Amino acid sequence: MELNQTWDSFFDPTTPTRSKHANGLSYEIRPKDSVVEVDVEVPGCDPKDVKITAEGRAIHVVTPRGSCYFTVGARIDMDNIEASIQHGLLTLCVPKREARKVEVKVLGVEG
């Protein structure tokens, strides 16, 4: 039974993901309906020393104590990401964005 639960949680997009990055920062990703919440342990770091970049579905956090890079598994609304630090815990609120749908015109080549 435990193996089945582990297997199911691996494919469940609502299951929190916990990880310790090779460069020392531990983080937890918690997908919600319209946002992805991420907690990154940054003990002793001043907010001005924390650099966060987002590209595509990935987020990169760099601090004087280490860094971590992870994907959130959803399209990111880059303009509305919020970040705060309290008691050594960086909390990111990453809004999901809907996929854009575009119509592509097909041109015929006469020859």
VEXDONU-303545 format. One record per residue: x, y, z of N, C-alpha, C in turn; residue number from 1. Coordinates in Angstrom, 2 decimals. Example, Ala and Ser with C-alpha at 12.3 -4.5 7.8 and 13.67 -1.06 7.14 Angstrom:
residues 2
      n_c1      n_c2      n_c3     ca_c1     ca_c2     ca_c3      c_c1      c_c2      c_c3   vovex
     13.19     -5.69      7.80     12.30     -4.50      7.80     13.20     -3.30      7.80       1
     12.85     -2.25      7.08     13.67     -1.06      7.14     12.90      0.03      7.87       2
This chain:
residues 111
      n_c1      n_c2      n_c3     ca_c1     ca_c2     ca_c3      c_c1      c_c2      c_c3   vovex
      0.83     -1.19      0.00      0.00      0.00      0.00      0.87      1.25      0.00       1
      1.93      1.30      0.77      2.78      2.48      0.87      3.42      2.80     -0.48       2
      3.85      1.80     -1.23      4.45      2.02     -2.54      3.43      2.66     -3.48       3
      2.19      2.19     -3.45      1.15      2.79     -4.29      0.90      4.24     -3.94       4
      0.88      4.57     -2.66      0.68      5.96     -2.24      1.84      6.82     -2.70       5
      3.06      6.33     -2.58      4.23      7.07     -3.03      4.16      7.27     -4.53       6
      3.82      6.24     -5.27      3.72      6.34     -6.73      2.65      7.35     -7.13       7
      1.48      7.27     -6.48      0.38      8.20     -6.78      0.78      9.64     -6.47       8
      1.45      9.86     -5.35      1.84     11.22     -4.98      2.87     11.80     -5.94       9
      3.66     10.94     -6.58      4.65     11.40     -7.55      3.97     12.07     -8.74      10
      2.80     11.56     -9.14      2.10     12.10    -10.29      0.98     13.07     -9.92      11
      0.75     13.29     -8.65     -0.30     14.21     -8.21      0.26     15.63     -8.15      12
     -0.26     16.55     -8.99      0.30     17.90     -9.03      0.01     18.71     -7.78      13
     -0.82     18.23     -6.87     -1.10     18.97     -5.64     -0.23     18.51     -4.47      14
      0.61     17.50     -4.69      1.47     16.99     -3.63      2.67     17.91     -3.44      15
      2.95     18.37     -2.20      4.13     19.20     -1.97      5.41     18.46     -2.33      16
      6.36     19.21     -2.86      7.66     18.66     -3.21      8.69     19.28     -2.29      17
      9.44     18.44     -1.58     10.51     18.93     -0.70     11.83     18.48     -1.26      18
     12.81     19.38     -1.18     14.12     19.02     -1.72     15.21     19.83     -1.04      19
     16.39     19.27     -1.02     17.57     20.01     -0.57     18.48     20.08     -1.78      20
     18.72     21.28     -2.23     19.54     21.50     -3.41     21.00     21.22     -3.07      21
     21.76     20.84     -4.05     23.18     20.50     -3.86     23.96     21.66     -3.25      22
     23.54     22.89     -3.50     24.25     24.06     -2.96     23.73     24.48     -1.59      23
     22.91     23.65     -0.96     22.61     23.86      0.44     21.27     24.43      0.82      24
     20.48     24.98     -0.09     19.20     25.55      0.29     18.09     24.50      0.17      25
     17.34     24.34      1.23     16.19     23.43      1.21     14.96     24.22      0.80      26
     14.07     23.55      0.06     12.84     24.24     -0.35     11.69     23.26     -0.41      27
     10.48     23.82     -0.37      9.25     23.04     -0.50      8.34     23.77     -1.48      28
      7.79     23.03     -2.44      6.89     23.57     -3.45      5.49     23.02     -3.16      29
      4.50     23.93     -3.03      3.13     23.52     -2.76      2.20     24.09     -3.84      30
      1.81     23.28     -4.81      0.88     23.76     -5.84     -0.52     23.97     -5.25      31
     -1.14     25.07     -5.60     -2.53     25.37     -5.23     -3.32     25.57     -6.52      32
     -4.57     25.97     -6.41     -5.40     26.16     -7.60     -4.83     27.20     -8.56      33
     -4.63     28.42     -8.08     -4.21     29.50     -8.98     -2.79     29.99     -8.73      34
     -2.13     29.45     -7.71     -0.75     29.85     -7.39      0.08     28.62     -7.04      35
      1.38     28.83     -7.03      2.31     27.83     -6.49      3.03     28.54     -5.35      36
      2.96     27.96     -4.16      3.66     28.52     -3.02      4.98     27.77     -2.84      37
      6.04     28.54     -2.60      7.36     27.94     -2.43      7.99     28.52     -1.17      38
      8.50     27.67     -0.29      9.27     28.10      0.87     10.70     27.66      0.67      39
     11.63     28.60      0.86     13.06     28.31      0.74     13.71     28.72      2.05      40
     14.48     27.82      2.65     15.18     28.13      3.90     16.40     28.99      3.59      41
     16.39     30.22      4.16     17.49     31.16      3.95     17.92     31.76      5.29      42
     18.32     30.92      6.26     18.63     31.43      7.60     19.76     32.45      7.58      43
     19.54     33.54      8.31     20.57     34.56      8.46     20.76     35.45      7.25      44
     19.93     35.33      6.24     20.08     36.14      5.03     19.23     37.40      5.12      45
     19.83     38.52      4.77     19.13     39.79      4.69     18.36     39.82      3.37      46
     17.14     40.34      3.36     16.37     40.37      2.11     17.10     41.02      0.95      47
     17.94     42.02      1.22     18.67     42.68      0.12     19.75     41.79     -0.48      48
     20.12     40.73      0.21     21.15     39.81     -0.30     20.57     38.61     -1.03      49
     19.25     38.55     -1.17     18.59     37.44     -1.84     18.20     37.88     -3.24      50
     18.65     37.15     -4.22     18.34     37.44     -5.63     17.47     36.32     -6.17      51
     16.35     36.70     -6.79     15.41     35.73     -7.34     15.17     36.07     -8.81      52
     15.32     35.07     -9.67     15.00     35.26    -11.08     14.04     34.17    -11.51      53
     13.16     34.52    -12.44     12.19     33.56    -12.96     12.25     33.60    -14.48      54
     12.21     32.41    -15.08     12.21     32.30    -16.53     11.46     31.05    -16.92      55
     10.50     31.20    -17.81      9.69     30.04    -18.20      8.93     29.51    -17.01      56
      9.21     28.28    -16.62      8.58     27.66    -15.44      9.59     27.48    -14.31      57
     10.75     28.11    -14.44     11.83     27.89    -13.47     12.09     29.13    -12.63      58
     12.53     28.88    -11.40     12.92     29.94    -10.48     14.30     29.62     -9.94      59
     15.13     30.65     -9.85     16.49     30.51     -9.34     16.63     31.47     -8.16      60
     17.01     30.94     -7.01     17.22     31.73     -5.80     18.70     31.66     -5.45      61
     19.31     32.85     -5.29     20.73     32.92     -4.95     20.88     33.76     -3.68      62
     21.61     33.21     -2.69     21.90     33.92     -1.44     23.39     33.77     -1.15      63
     23.91     34.54     -0.20     25.31     34.34      0.20     25.59     32.94      0.76      64
     24.56     32.25      1.23     24.72     30.92      1.83     24.50     29.78      0.85      65
     24.08     30.09     -0.37     23.85     29.03     -1.34     22.80     29.43     -2.36      66
     22.43     28.48     -3.19     21.43     28.76     -4.21     20.59     27.51     -4.46      67
     19.47     27.71     -5.13     18.66     26.59     -5.57     17.95     26.99     -6.86      68
     17.66     25.98     -7.66     17.01     26.16     -8.96     15.96     25.07     -9.08      69
     14.74     25.47     -9.37     13.67     24.48     -9.46     12.60     24.95    -10.44      70
     11.81     24.01    -10.90     10.67     24.35    -11.75      9.39     24.18    -10.92      71
      8.41     25.02    -11.23      7.17     24.98    -10.46      6.08     24.18    -11.16      72
      6.33     23.72    -12.38      5.38     22.86    -13.06      4.17     23.57    -13.62      73
      4.20     24.89    -13.68      3.08     25.65    -14.23      3.65     26.87    -14.94      74
      2.86     27.41    -15.87      3.25     28.67    -16.49      3.19     29.75    -15.43      75
      4.16     30.65    -15.42      4.29     31.64    -14.36      3.83     33.00    -14.85      76
      3.04     33.69    -14.03      2.67     35.09    -14.27      3.82     35.93    -13.72      77
      4.78     36.23    -14.57      6.04     36.88    -14.15      5.83     38.24    -13.47      78
      4.77     38.94    -13.83      4.57     40.30    -13.32      3.99     40.34    -11.91      79
      3.57     39.22    -11.39      2.88     39.23    -10.10      3.46     38.29     -9.05      80
      4.71     37.90     -9.19      5.35     37.05     -8.19      5.60     37.89     -6.94      81
      5.27     37.34     -5.78      5.51     38.02     -4.51      6.51     37.22     -3.69      82
      7.37     37.93     -2.95      8.37     37.26     -2.11      8.50     38.00     -0.79      83
      8.66     37.24      0.29      8.90     37.83      1.61      9.77     36.88      2.41      84
     10.49     37.48      3.38     11.33     36.68      4.27     10.90     36.95      5.70      85
     10.68     35.86      6.45     10.34     35.98      7.86     10.95     34.80      8.59      86
     11.71     35.08      9.62     12.33     34.06     10.46     13.16     33.08      9.64      87
     13.93     33.58      8.68     14.82     32.72      7.90     14.13     31.89      6.84      88
     12.89     32.21      6.52     12.14     31.47      5.51     11.67     32.43      4.42      89
     12.17     32.20      3.21     11.73     32.95      2.04     10.47     32.29      1.52      90
      9.39     33.06      1.41      8.13     32.54      0.88      7.84     33.23     -0.43      91
      7.65     32.42     -1.47      7.29     32.93     -2.79      5.85     32.55     -3.09      92
      5.10     33.49     -3.62      3.75     33.22     -4.09      3.81     33.45     -5.60      93
      3.76     32.37     -6.35      3.96     32.42     -7.80      2.61     32.17     -8.49      94
      1.98     33.23     -9.00      0.70     33.03     -9.68      0.87     32.23    -10.98      95
     -0.08     31.35    -11.22     -0.07     30.60    -12.47     -0.71     31.46    -13.56      96
     -0.30     31.25    -14.78     -0.88     31.97    -15.90     -1.47     30.96    -16.86      97
     -2.58     31.32    -17.43     -3.23     30.46    -18.41     -2.40     30.40    -19.68      98
     -2.46     29.28    -20.34     -1.78     29.14    -21.62     -2.44     30.06    -22.64      99
     -1.62     30.69    -23.44     -2.16     31.54    -24.51     -2.55     30.69    -25.69     100
     -3.65     31.04    -26.28     -4.10     30.31    -27.47     -4.07     31.31    -28.62     101
     -3.35     30.96    -29.67     -3.27     31.83    -30.83     -3.65     31.04    -32.07     102
     -4.23     31.75    -33.02     -4.58     31.13    -34.28     -3.47     31.41    -35.27     103
     -2.99     30.39    -35.93     -1.90     30.53    -36.90     -2.48     30.34    -38.29     104
     -2.24     31.32    -39.15     -2.72     31.22    -40.53     -1.77     30.42    -41.35     105
     -2.30     29.55    -42.15     -1.49     28.71    -43.04     -1.49     29.35    -44.43     106
     -0.29     29.61    -44.92     -0.14     30.20    -46.23      0.13     29.12    -47.26     107
     -0.51     29.21    -48.37     -0.26     28.26    -49.45      0.87     28.75    -50.32     108
      1.66     27.83    -50.80      2.76     28.17    -51.70      2.36     27.67    -53.09     109
      2.26     28.61    -53.98      1.92     28.24    -55.35      3.18     27.97    -56.13     110
      3.14     27.00    -56.93      4.38     26.73    -57.61      4.23     26.09    -58.86     111
